[in-house]
Amino acid sequence: MSDNKNNKQPRKWSSTKILDCLSYFAIMFIAIALVLRLIFKHTGNQVLANSFQAIGECLAYVICIWLGFYWTMRKRGTGWTKHNIAWLICWIVATVVIVVIYILAVL
């Protein structure tokens, strides 16, 4: 009898599993931020809620950028066309804008 119960294969990491994990934590951080914002609504102490919100938003941006890249790089039809390159250029420009503005907003 093998060491592995029911002959299951060991779990392998993939990009979708990583995205699932990031999505989970993004939702948790955003939920915690919203709860803390409600709790500290009248006291004016929003530092902790803002921290959780910033982490959740950052993870959400990363997930959206990652999924947008996968969608952009997916082959359509028989191969690459000028249309695919246009989508990639638009994705690159939008990603750079998001990253630069987000970093400037945090600083």
C-alpha positions in Angstrom: 0.0 0.0 0.0 1.4 3.4 -0.9 2.0 6.3 1.6 -0.4 8.5 -0.3 -4.0 7.9 0.7 -6.3 6.9 -2.2 -3.3 7.3 -4.6 -3.9 11.1 -4.8 -1.3 13.1 -6.7 0.5 15.7 -4.6 -0.9 19.2 -5.0 0.9 21.4 -7.5 0.9 25.2 -7.5 -0.4 27.0 -10.5 -1.1 30.6 -11.4 -4.8 30.1 -10.9 -4.3 28.7 -7.4 -2.1 31.6 -6.5 -4.8 34.0 -7.8 -7.4 32.2 -5.8 -5.3 32.7 -2.7 -4.6 36.3 -3.4 -8.3 36.9 -4.0 -9.2 35.3 -0.7 -6.8 37.5 1.2 -7.8 40.7 -0.7 -11.5 40.1 0.3 -10.5 39.4 3.9 -8.5 42.6 4.2 -11.2 44.7 2.6 -13.9 43.1 4.9 -11.8 43.8 7.9 -11.2 47.4 6.8 -15.0 47.9 6.4 -15.7 46.5 9.8 -13.0 48.6 11.4 -14.3 51.7 9.7 -17.7 51.0 11.1 -16.3 50.4 14.6 -14.2 53.5 14.6 -16.6 55.7 12.7 -17.3 58.1 15.6 -13.9 58.0 17.3 -11.9 59.3 14.3 -9.3 56.6 14.6 -9.2 55.3 11.1 -5.5 54.4 10.8 -6.0 50.6 11.2 -9.0 50.5 8.9 -7.0 52.5 6.3 -4.1 50.1 6.5 -6.3 47.1 5.9 -8.1 48.9 3.1 -4.7 49.8 1.4 -3.5 46.2 1.6 -6.9 44.9 0.2 -6.9 47.4 -2.6 -3.3 46.6 -3.6 -4.0 42.9 -3.7 -7.2 43.6 -5.8 -5.1 45.7 -8.3 -2.5 42.9 -8.5 -5.2 40.3 -9.2 -6.9 42.5 -11.9 -3.6 43.2 -13.6 -2.6 39.5 -13.5 -6.0 38.4 -14.9 -5.9 41.1 -17.6 -2.5 39.9 -18.7 -3.7 36.3 -19.1 -6.7 37.5 -21.1 -4.5 39.7 -23.3 -1.9 37.0 -23.9 -4.5 34.3 -24.8 -4.1 33.3 -28.4 -7.1 34.0 -30.6 -7.5 32.1 -33.8 -4.3 30.8 -35.5 -1.8 33.0 -33.8 -0.7 36.5 -33.1 -2.2 39.3 -35.1 -1.9 43.1 -35.0 -5.1 43.1 -33.0 -3.4 41.0 -30.2 -0.4 43.4 -30.1 -2.8 46.4 -29.7 -4.5 44.7 -26.8 -1.1 44.0 -25.2 0.1 47.6 -25.7 -3.1 49.0 -24.1 -2.7 46.6 -21.2 1.0 47.7 -20.6 0.0 51.4 -20.7 -2.9 50.9 -18.3 -0.7 48.8 -16.0 2.1 51.4 -15.9 -0.5 54.1 -15.2 -2.1 52.2 -12.4 1.3 51.3 -10.7 2.7 54.8 -11.0 -0.4 56.6 -9.8 -0.8 54.1 -6.9 2.8 54.5 -5.8 2.5 58.3 -6.0 -0.8 58.2 -4.0 0.8 56.0 -1.3 3.8 58.3 -0.9 
